[in-house]
Amino acid sequence: MATRNLGDSSFEQCYRCYPVSFIDKSHLEKGDEIIMPPSAVDRLASLNVEYRMLFESSNDFAGQITHCGVLEFIADEGLMFCHIG
């Protein structure tokens, strides 16, 4: 799940998460940036967000939470790619 708190408006979306190595971007394994789908930036633009965006990403099943930025909005819809480890 990726969340961005924007006061009265917020961005909260659930994505299926895969390691960045699945899209030949293994150089991102040591970073704190993720790859999200284009619909995410479309939604964020409609909320008039300020850049640089910081997201909270959580895995409810594992009880883990982290924070990250977005490198690119090129993932297939419903998917998110990030450092897993």
C-alpha positions as CSV (number, residue, x, y, z in Angstrom):
1,M,0.0,0.0,0.0
2,A,1.3,3.5,-0.8
3,T,-0.1,6.4,1.2
4,R,0.4,10.2,0.9
5,N,-1.4,12.4,3.4
6,L,-2.6,15.6,1.8
7,G,-4.7,17.2,4.5
8,D,-8.3,17.0,3.4
9,S,-7.4,14.9,0.3
10,S,-5.3,11.8,0.5
11,F,-3.8,9.2,-1.8
12,E,-4.2,5.7,-0.7
13,Q,-3.9,2.7,-3.0
14,C,-3.1,-1.0,-2.8
15,Y,-0.6,-2.4,-5.2
16,R,0.9,-5.8,-5.8
17,C,4.6,-5.3,-5.0
18,Y,7.5,-6.9,-6.8
19,P,11.3,-6.4,-6.6
20,V,12.8,-3.9,-9.0
21,S,14.9,-6.8,-10.4
22,F,11.7,-8.0,-12.1
23,I,11.9,-5.0,-14.5
24,D,15.7,-5.0,-15.0
25,K,16.3,-2.2,-12.6
26,S,18.3,-4.1,-10.0
27,H,20.5,-1.1,-9.5
28,L,17.6,0.3,-7.4
29,E,17.9,-2.6,-4.9
30,K,20.0,-0.4,-2.6
31,G,17.8,2.7,-2.8
32,D,14.7,4.1,-1.3
33,E,12.8,4.9,-4.5
34,I,9.9,2.9,-6.1
35,I,8.3,2.5,-9.5
36,M,4.5,3.2,-9.6
37,P,1.9,3.1,-12.4
38,P,1.0,6.2,-14.4
39,S,-2.5,6.4,-12.8
40,A,-0.8,7.3,-9.5
41,V,0.8,10.4,-10.9
42,D,-2.5,11.3,-12.6
43,R,-4.3,11.1,-9.3
44,L,-1.6,13.0,-7.4
45,A,-1.7,15.8,-10.0
46,S,-5.4,16.2,-9.5
47,L,-4.7,16.7,-5.8
48,N,-2.3,19.5,-6.5
49,V,0.6,18.0,-4.5
50,E,3.9,19.6,-4.0
51,Y,7.1,17.9,-5.2
52,R,9.2,16.1,-3.9
53,M,6.7,13.5,-2.7
54,L,7.3,11.1,0.2
55,F,5.2,8.0,0.5
56,E,4.5,5.6,3.3
57,S,4.5,2.1,2.1
58,S,3.2,-0.7,4.3
59,N,3.0,-4.5,4.2
60,D,0.0,-5.2,6.5
61,F,0.6,-9.0,6.3
62,A,4.2,-8.6,7.6
63,G,3.5,-5.6,9.8
64,Q,6.2,-3.5,8.1
65,I,6.2,0.2,7.2
66,T,8.7,2.2,5.3
67,H,9.0,5.6,3.5
68,C,10.1,6.2,0.0
69,G,10.1,8.5,-3.0
70,V,9.1,7.6,-6.6
71,L,11.7,7.3,-9.3
72,E,9.3,6.7,-12.3
73,F,5.6,6.2,-13.0
74,I,6.0,3.4,-15.6
75,A,4.7,0.3,-13.8
76,D,1.8,-1.7,-15.1
77,E,-1.5,-0.8,-13.5
78,G,-2.0,-2.4,-10.1
79,L,1.7,-3.1,-9.7
80,M,4.5,-1.3,-7.8
81,F,8.2,-2.2,-7.9
82,C,10.5,-1.5,-4.9
83,H,13.6,-2.7,-3.0
84,I,12.6,-5.9,-1.1
85,G,14.9,-7.1,1.6
